Amino acid sequence: DIDIIAQKDDKYYFIEVKSKSVETLDKVSYETNRPEDNMHYWKLKRLSRTVQTYLIHNRIGNTPWQFDLLVVYMDLAKRTARVRVVENIIL
């Protein structure tokens, strides 16, 4: 379920990637185009269980970690994209 698991400076990052097609990147409104709104309660709960399972399975005790959301806005006509990171989402 988790798209990316990374480690940097003794901290683990669990990253979910969401994409959204838009007509043009010039007019992207981050207030109305919010793919993170699709992160419903049950999805967050499932992701939390996945993170906990990963930490237990890999014997990662008290190592700090965070959950981030990477949102990719894609202009398919121009074949360009813009990325926004929503950091440290509470699960």
Beta strands, then each sheet from edge to edge (+ up, - down):
strand 1: 4-8
strand 2: 11-21
strand 3: 65-75
strand 4: 80-86
sheet 1: 1+ 2- 3- 4+
end
